[in-house]
């Protein structure tokens, strides 16, 4: 996560930065951080239905639901 944060810090509001941060947050089990970055992508980008963004949303929801039901 820290490496991705360093790579994206100069262009944080860019869609690709937010997607990279969301992916890194998911891998680091930082659900709130992942949700925050995916929400930012969804609100700033008109093509938020892009498949990779949808896949990240689905992964986040699946993980969060697993944690609730355990």
C-alpha positions in Angstrom: 0.0 0.0 0.0 2.8 2.4 0.9 4.5 1.9 -2.4 1.3 2.6 -4.3 0.7 5.7 -2.2 4.2 7.0 -3.1 3.6 6.3 -6.8 0.2 8.1 -6.9 0.8 11.0 -4.5 1.5 13.6 -7.2 -1.6 12.8 -9.2 -4.0 11.5 -6.6 -7.2 12.7 -8.3 -6.4 10.8 -11.5 -8.7 7.8 -12.1 -5.8 5.4 -12.6 -4.3 6.5 -9.2 -7.5 5.9 -7.4 -7.9 2.5 -9.1 -4.4 1.5 -8.1 -5.0 2.7 -4.5 -8.2 0.7 -4.3 -6.5 -2.4 -5.6 -3.6 -2.0 -3.1 -6.0 -1.3 -0.3 -8.0 -4.5 -1.0 -4.7 -6.5 -1.0 -3.8 -4.9 2.3 -7.2 -5.6 3.8 -8.0 -1.9 4.2 -11.6 -2.0 3.4 -12.5 1.6 4.2 -9.6 2.9 2.1 -10.6 0.7 -0.8 -14.2 1.9 -0.6 -13.1 5.6 -0.4 -11.0 5.2 -3.5 -13.7 3.3 -5.5 -16.2 5.9 -4.5 -13.9 8.7 -5.8 -13.5 6.8 -9.1 -17.3 6.4 -9.3 -18.0 10.0 -8.6 -15.3 11.6 -10.9 -15.4 9.3 -13.9 -18.2 9.0 -16.3 -17.1 5.5 -17.3 -17.3 4.2 -13.7 -19.0 1.1 -15.0 -15.7 0.0 -16.5 -15.3 -3.7 -15.9 -12.2 -3.5 -13.7 -13.9 -1.0 -11.4 -16.9 -3.2 -11.2 -14.7 -6.2 -10.4 -13.0 -4.2 -7.5 -16.4 -3.2 -6.1 -17.6 -6.8 -6.3 -14.5 -8.0 -4.5 -14.9 -5.4 -1.8 -18.5 -6.3 -1.2 -17.7 -10.1 -1.2 -14.9 -9.6 1.4 -17.0 -7.3 3.6 -20.0 -9.7 3.5 -17.7 -12.7 4.4 -16.4 -10.7 7.4 -20.0 -9.9 8.6 -21.2 -13.5 8.4 -18.2 -15.0 10.2 
